[in-house]
Amino acid sequence: MPPRPKIVVLCGSTRHWDALAEANLYETAAGRIVLAPGCNMKHTHPLWEDPARADRLKRQLDELHRRKIDLADEVLVVNVGGYIGDSTRSEIEYAHSLGKPIRYTHAAEERERG
């Protein structure tokens, strides 16, 4: 039986939803199991049209994404233009605390501007 493929979790702002999808495509084509954000709350949807419900869902999704980080062998930060927002920064810190290897889609000098 072949070894289990590496599991990679995608972290990054959903404002770059297309870039997250592209990273998912390339990681999958490279033979990795991909865990990624499943909701883009930047687009309207009945599930989060009520502000109170949206706040609860955002907290739930943040916690769910931490569990994805727990499961992953490595993290890929999708940091278009070097952008890293507060949620992504928190996920990176969490991954570091677990000793997870972290890769970025954009160069280190771009990360420093984010």
Secondary structure, DSSP 8 states (H G I E B T S, - for coil): ------EEEEES-GGGHHHHHHHHHHHHHTT-EEE-----TTS--GGG-SHHHHHHHHHHHHHHHHHHHHH-SEEEE--GGG---HHHHHHHHHHHHTT--EEESS-HHHHHH-
